[in-house]
Amino acid sequence: KSAAAWCVVKETRMMNAETQNAAVADDIRRFLADECYVNLDDINDDTLLFTSGLLGSLDMIDLSAYIEEKYGIDVSDAEVSIEHFDSVQMIIAYVDVRRQAA
């Protein structure tokens, strides 16, 4: 393929990833509102959900189970941590990395 064709392929992949990440963010926000009773007006994608005390350990377990079910990702016990789940943005990054690894 020509260099121009590769650029189009790369740009399309990037756009698909951005679209997928936006969908993940919407799904996670909806989960937080519906299942964890978070007022979405009170948070943004960088709000620390667990270290701030907004959510507790049981919420993290529920969130990891939701991610497993929704995205078909096996979340190991070691991965159920604030390192991966403390904000919507961190969750998006986690799901993106796990999808690429699959």
VENTAHU-V916963 format. One record per run of one state. SS is the DSSP state (2 for helix, 1 for strand, 0 for the rest). FROM is the first residue (numbers start at 1). TO is the last residue. If there is no record, write none. Layout:
ss->SS from->FROM to->TO
ss->SS from->FROM to->TO
This chain:
ss->0 from->1 to->2
ss->2 from->3 to->35
ss->0 from->36 to->39
ss->2 from->40 to->42
ss->0 from->43 to->56
ss->2 from->57 to->71
ss->0 from->72 to->76
ss->2 from->77 to->79
ss->0 from->80 to->81
ss->2 from->82 to->85
ss->0 from->86 to->87
ss->2 from->88 to->101
ss->0 from->102 to->102
